[in-house]
């Protein structure tokens, strides 16, 4: 079965990832303990909440599948050792390159600045009117604007109505929403879209100017800059495992058939908890849009929807793996999935994101975060129980053994009266 070396190697890599996940949240809480750390944690829940809870569960869930593929490539795949080492190096290099790209740009966040630097901001004044009607706007302090996002997120479901189009198409007529006055978080007044966008740009410029001073850079930002490649590596590893589950099914059945139920339990639990990542990701994107504006040079905000689409394809790969193994067993699951898909279509994308902001994003409170942590613990316990059970696969023992094909061989009757088919 699995070699000790495979278990130790995957255990070491996953332990490093787990320590990185915990360190990120722990350092932020310590550094901002006197500067409203809870607001920062919920606003950036895709970083400080997800990895320290569901990310750890996902590591435990995909530990056995990762060990299986490590062992398979090391012992059973043609030139597997070379391919495994090359793949690991490529994943590590891609993770580092992607992390560097995501860290680039002039759009900087609260956790990149020291608490004292953020608290020192008293706001600013700038010209917001037109040439015919000039007037002065007041940008509120950065922490006040962040607290405003949290307060309104807790009092209503979602922030989508407050989104603005800061770069309308100049070749078509201006939409009415550009001149409509809506609440602008960075001024705490009702403003038109051009005015709010101008103040949002001032906010982004201020954060960037403060960041340019090395003394204002936070310990949290330093840690996340070093940890980000590990976070990207974690996501890429899960994507690769999903692909291999679909492509290497026969190899798993041949060499690791006795571990099928443990692989299935891990994949099911891991896929379930990973659904929280795109949800929290989109919650952050909606919240960030009302502070930083919809534009900006943040690669993460630009590629955020693409990341969610990528993990949607990943989930389909996992479904394909189970479908090929359990066509009959998944008939009922397919019907349920169809009903769920219909429900999602009725709710629509914006409503899902709105509820994500309210429950898992900037509107989250101690109760909702406590529930998410409890869900993580329950998922981990359930995973341990199912993986340690000896009653076969998650779908029942009969689902593990594929029915043998017969060639019309004559049946023989045993003395006990039970009919069996003789193999050709």
N, C-alpha and C positions, 0 to 999 in steps of 0.2 A: 504494500500500500504506500502511503506517503512516507518519504524518507525524512529522517530527522533534520537533514540539511535544509530541505525545502521549508519545513516548519520554522526552523530557526531564522532563515533568511527573511521570509515573509513577516514573521513576528518582529524582527528587528526593524524592518522598513515601516511596518504599520505602527510600531511603538513610537518611532520618531515622528510620524505624522500625528499621532495622538497627542504627544507632548507639545508639538507645535500648535495644535488646535487649542489646547488648554492654556498655553502660555499667552496666546494672543488676547484672550478675554481677561485673563488674570492681570496682565500688565495694564490693560486699559482701566479696569476697575480700580486698581491700586493708584494709578496716576491721576485719575479723575474722581477719586473718592470724595473730594470736596468741591467738585465742579459739575454736579448733576450727571454722574456717569450713567444712570439708568436711562436718561433721555438719549444719550449717545448710543447706548447698547440697543435700544429699540429702533432708533432711526436707521442704524446700520446692522439690523438683525441678521442680514445675510452673511455677516462676518462674525459678529460677537456672540450671536445666539446659536445659529445653525451648526457651526463647526464644533462648538463645545458640547452640543447635545446630540443632534441627529448625525452629525459627522462621525462622532465616536461610535454610535450604533452601527453606522454603515461600515466602518472599519471592521467591527466584530462580525458583521453579517457576511462580508466578502472575504473574510480571512481564509476559510476552507476553500472556496472557489479559486482564490489566488494561489493557495498552496498546491491545489490540484494542477493548475496550468504550469506552475513553476516546475513541479515534479515531472509532468508529462513532457515538457520541452527538454528537460534535462536527461530523461531516460528513454522516451518512446518516439520522439519526433526526429525525422531525418535532419541531420545537422542542427538539431534542436538547441544544443548548448550555444553554438555560435549565433543562432537566430535570437535566442533569449537575451544574450548579452548585448547584441546589437540593438534589439528592441528596447531594452532597459536604458541604454545610453541615449537613444533617440528620444524616448519619452522624457528623460531627465533634461536633455538639451532643449527640447521643445517647451518644457515647463519653465525653464529659466528664461528663454527668449520671450515667451508670452507674458511672463510676469514683468519683465522689463518694459515691454510695450504697454501693459496695463498701468504701470506706474508713471509712464511719461505723460507729458501734457502740463498745461498751466492751471488746471482746475484742481484745487486742493481742498481737503475736507477738514472737519474739526479735529479728528483724532490725529492728524498730522502735525498739529500745533500744540504747544504746551498750554496747560490750563491758564496760566498767568497771561499768555499772549492773547488768548481768546477773551478772557475777562477784561483785558485792557481796552478792548474795542468799545468806543462810546457812540458809534454810528458816524454818519457824515451827511453833509448837505450837498446837493447837486442840482443843476438846472434840469427841470423835467418838462417844462412847457414847450410851446411852439414859438416861432419867431413873432407871430402875431399876439400871442398870449404867454409871455415868459413867466415862470414861477419857480419856486424853490421846493424841492422834495427833501424829506428827511429819511435817510436809511437808518433803521433801528439797529442797535448793537447785535452782533452775530448770535450770541447766546439767547437774546430775547427773541430773535426770529426763529431760532431752532425750537425754543419752548413754545412759541406760537403754533408751529406746525404740530407739535405733540398735543397741545390743548385742543385744537380743532379736530385733529385725527381721532381723539377720544370722544368727541361730542357728536360726530357724524361718521357715516360709513364711506370712507374713501375721500380722496382729494382731487379726483378727475375734473370736477367743475371749475377748479381754480387753475387748470392748465392754460397756458397762453401760446399763441403762435407768434413767435418773435421774428420770423423771417417769412412773411407772406409772399406769395407769388406776385411779382410786380407786373406780370402780363395779363392778369385777370383782375376783375373788380374786387375791391376790398370787402371782405366779409363783414357783416354787422358786428360780430363778436369783437372785432378790433377796437371799436369805439365804445363798447359796453364797459361800464365800470364794475369791476369785481374786486373782491378782497385780495390785496397784495401783501404777502407775508413779510416781505422785506421793508415795507413802509408802514404796515398795520393801518392802512387806509384803503378806501376803494379807489382804484385807479384803472385807466384804460390799459389795453395791452401794450402799446408802445412805451408808456410811462413806466409800467411795472417791469418790462423787459430791460429798460435802461437802468433801473435801480438794481435789478438782479445782476446785470453785467458789472455794475460798480461793486456789488458784494463779491463776485468772483475775483475781480481785480484786487480788492482789498485782501482777501485771503491769500492770493498769490504773492502780493507784496510782503505780507508778514512772513510767509514761508521762505522767502529768499534770504532772510536773515537766519543763519544757522543756529543762533541762540534760541530761536523760537520753535525749533523742531522738536517734537515730542519723542519720548522713549517709545510710546505706542507705535508711532509712525516708523521708527527705526526697526522695531520688532516685526511689524507687518511687512515691511520691505524685505526682510530676510525670510519671513515665513511664507510669503505669497507664492514662491516657486513650489513649496510643498503642497499648498492648497490646490494649485493648478495640477500638480502631479497626481494628487488624489483623484481629481475629477477625470483626468486622462486615463488613469488605471481602471477606473470603473467603466469607462467607455470601452476600453480594450477588452476587459473581462466580458462585457455584454456581447461584443463581436465574436469573441472566441467561444462563448456558450452556443452561439448559433452555428459556427463553422466547425467546431470540434466535438460535436455531440457524439459521434460514433466512437471517437477516442475515449471520451469519458465513460461511455457504456462498456467499452471493452476492457479498460484498465482500472476503472474506479467505480464500477457498477455498484459495489457494496456500499459506497458512500453517497449514493444518489439522494437519499433523503436528507442528508446533511447539506449537500450542495443546494438542493431545492429550498430548504428552510432558510438558508442564508440569502439566496437570491430574492425570495419573496419578501423577506423582512427588509433587506437592503433597498430593494426597489420602492417599497412603501415609504420608507423614511426619506429617501432621496427626492420624493415628490415635493417635499417642503422647500428644497433649494430654489427651484424656479419661482415658487410662490413668494418666498421672502425676497428673492432677487427683484421681481417686478414691483413688490411693495416699496422697496428702496428707490427704484427708478421713478415711481410716481411721486414719492416724497421729495426726492432730489430736484425734480422738475419745478416745484413751486419755490425753491430757494435759489437754485443755480440757473433756472431757465431751461427750456427744452434743448437749446443749442449747447455748445461747449465742445472742447476738444478731448473730453474724457473718453478713451477707447472703451472702457468698461460699459459706460452708459450707451455708447453707440452699438456695441455688440451684445448687450444684455438680452434682447429678444432672440438673437441668433443662438445664444447659449441655451435658452429654454427650448428652442426648436430642436437643437442637437440632442438634448436629453429626452425630448419626446420621441425621437427616432431610436434612442437607446432603449427606452421602455418598450417600443415595438419589437426590438430585437429579442428582449427577454421573453416577451409574449410568444414570439416565433419559436424560441427554444422549447417552451412548455407545450406549445401547440404540436410540435413534431413528436414530442414524447407522449403526450396524453390527448390525442385527438378527441376521444369519446368523453374523457373526463372534463375537457374544457368546453364542451358544448353548452353546458349550463352557464359556465363562466362567460362565454361569448355573449349569451343573451343578456346577462347582467351588465357586461361591459357596454353593450349596445344601448341599454336603458340609461346608463350613466353618461355615455357620450351625448345622448339626446338631451339629458338634463343640463349638461354643460353648454350645449348649443343654445338652449333656451335662456340660461343665465347670462350668456355672452361674456366675452373676454373682460370688458371693463368692469362688470359687476364682480367678477372673480377677484380682480386686482384690488377693487375697492374694499372688499371684505378682507383681503390679505393685509392691506394697510391697517385696517381697524383691529385685526386679531393678532397678526404676527409682525407688523411693522411699527411705524411711529406711534400708532394708537394703542399698542399693546400695554397692558398693565401687569402688576405683579401676579394677578390671578391667571391671566392667559399665558404668561411665561411659565408659571408654575405648572399649568396643565401641559404645556409643551414638554417640560422637563419630565413630568410624570409619564407622558406618552413614550418618551425616550427610554425611561427605566422599564416600563411595561414591555416595550418592544425588545429590549435587551434580555429581560427575563424569559419572555416567550421564545426568543431565539435560542437561549441556552437550554430550555426545557425540550424544545422540539429537536434540537441537534443531538441531545444526549439520550433521546428516547430510542427504543429498539423495536418500535412497531412499524418500521418501514417508512415509506415516503409520506410526504405531507398529504398526498391525495389517496393514500391507502396502499396497502401492499400489492393489491392486484394491479395497480397502475404501473408498478416497476417492471414487471415481467411482460415483455411484448409477446403477443400470441405467436406461436410458431407456425410457419407456413407448412401445409401438408401437400403431398403430391398424390393423394388418392390411394395411399397404401392401405392394405386391409387392416381392419380393426381386430385386435385380439382381446379376448375376454379373460380377465384374471379370475382366480378362484373365488375372490370375494365379490364377484359380480360387477366390479367397476370396469367400465369400458375405457381403454386407453388406445392411443394411436401409436403404432410402431413406427419408428423413424426409418426412412429409406436407407 
